[in-house]
């Protein structure tokens, strides 16, 4: 029962951060009414910025190797809203 509650809590936290993070890139591009090359350029820059932020978070969590790579990949994917 405790493991189930813990898993549910983790899933809620991930879903919440993904929703908040998605607002970061995709919603900004939509809000700015970007399209075509401007949107592509914006999303590329946003992804680079988010990767740097995710790398910082991984370092703060003292992750390294495969754990850091996995965390960073998921973090960027959630943040960019892919």
C-alpha positions, 0 to 999 in steps of 0.5 A: 500500500505504501509503495502504491501511494509513493508511486502515485505521488511521484506520478502526480509530481511528474505530471504537474511538472510536465504541465508547467514545463510544457507551458514554458516552450510550446505555450510561449511559441503559441502565445507569441504567435510564432510560425515557420522558421521563427517558431523553429528557431525559437523552439531550438533556442528554448530546447538548448536553454532547457537542456542547460537548466536540466543539466543544472538540476541533474548536477544539484541532484548529484546524478551522473552517467546514465542516470544523469542522461536519462533525467536530462533527456526526460526533463528536456522532453517534458519542458519543450512539450514534444 
